[in-house]
Amino acid sequence: MAKIKKGDLVVVISGRDRGKQGRVLEVLTETQRVVVEGVQRVTKHVKVGQSQRGTRTGGIETIEAPIHISNVMVVDAETKKGTRVGYRIEEIERDGRKKTVRIRVAKRSGKDI
């Protein structure tokens, strides 16, 4: 089970963008990498082409590159600092049936994420 999910607010804990915060745009599970908004920006050269309307496309774009999942940490909503993530098992009742569910918990404050 992934501890970092799409849409989480994370802080970079190592690398050239150390200390920056941003939302997770994409999680690449097979390579254990995440794409974070505003972090690890690289320039990409796009070949010139034409769209259907006749406008030219291409040039130099800046995009977010993926970084390893171990270099980011989930931000706790209360303290606004990075925190480790754990799981708590709870039983939820739905339609008269009990179901066991794992809930992500911030280890620093003990609150649900």
Residue pairs with C-beta under 8 A, 6 or more apart in sequence:
1 87
1 102
2 27
2 29
3 74
3 85
3 104
4 10
4 24
4 27
4 34
4 69
4 72
4 74
4 85
5 24
5 27
6 24
6 25
6 26
6 27
7 23
7 24
8 23
8 24
8 74
8 75
8 113
9 21
9 22
9 23
9 74
9 75
9 77
10 21
10 22
10 23
10 24
10 34
10 36
10 72
10 73
10 74
10 75
10 82
11 19
11 20
11 21
11 72
11 73
11 75
11 81
11 82
12 18
12 19
12 20
12 21
12 36
12 39
12 67
12 71
12 72
13 71
13 72
13 73
13 82
14 71
15 40
15 67
15 71
17 39
17 40
17 67
20 38
20 39
21 75
22 36
22 37
22 38
22 39
23 36
23 37
24 34
24 35
24 36
24 37
24 72
25 35
25 36
25 37
25 64
26 34
26 35
26 66
27 33
27 34
27 35
27 69
28 34
28 35
28 66
31 66
32 68
32 69
32 70
33 66
33 67
33 68
33 69
34 66
34 67
34 69
34 72
35 64
35 65
35 66
35 67
36 64
36 67
36 72
37 64
38 64
39 64
39 67
40 64
40 65
40 66
40 67
41 62
41 63
41 64
41 65
42 62
42 63
42 64
42 65
43 60
43 61
43 62
44 60
44 61
44 62
44 63
45 59
45 60
46 57
46 58
46 59
46 60
46 61
47 58
48 56
48 57
48 58
48 59
49 56
49 57
49 58
50 56
50 57
51 57
73 82
73 83
73 84
74 82
74 83
74 84
74 85
74 106
74 113
75 81
75 82
75 83
76 82
76 83
76 106
76 108
76 109
76 111
77 106
77 111
77 113
78 109
78 111
79 108
79 109
81 108
83 106
83 107
83 108
83 109
84 106
84 107
84 108
85 104
85 105
85 106
85 107
85 113
86 104
86 105
86 107
87 102
87 103
87 104
87 105
88 102
88 103
88 105
89 100
89 101
89 102
89 103
90 100
90 101
90 103
91 98
91 99
91 100
91 101
92 98
92 99
92 101
93 99
103 112
104 112
104 113
105 111
105 112
105 113
106 112
106 113
